[in-house]
Amino acid sequence: MCEDYPCCGHAPGDCPTRDSKGRERWTCVMCGKRLSLKATSSICAKCERRMSRNPDDFFDDYDR
């Protein structure tokens, strides 16, 4: 968790972790895989490919 939890604004379990150099490391919101430091999305490339092939597996009627 963040050092400022719950004031950080993240949902429980959604805070970033820190690597050995103290940098924030985020995880994919779909599978939990650690994202690269240069990630521009909260979804990893593998999950993005899976979603683009079959979006119905990931979204329900409320998300559209």
DARA-V218763 format. One record per run of one state. SS is the DSSP state (H for helix, E for strand, - for the rest). FROM is the first residue (numbers start at 1). TO is the last residue. If there is no record, write none. Layout:
SS,FROM,TO + SS,FROM,TO
//
This chain:
-,1,16 + E,17,18 + -,19,23 + E,24,25 + -,26,26 + E,27,27 + -,28,33 + E,34,34 + -,35,44 + H,45,53 + -,54,54 + H,55,57 + -,58,60 + H,61,63 + -,64,64
//
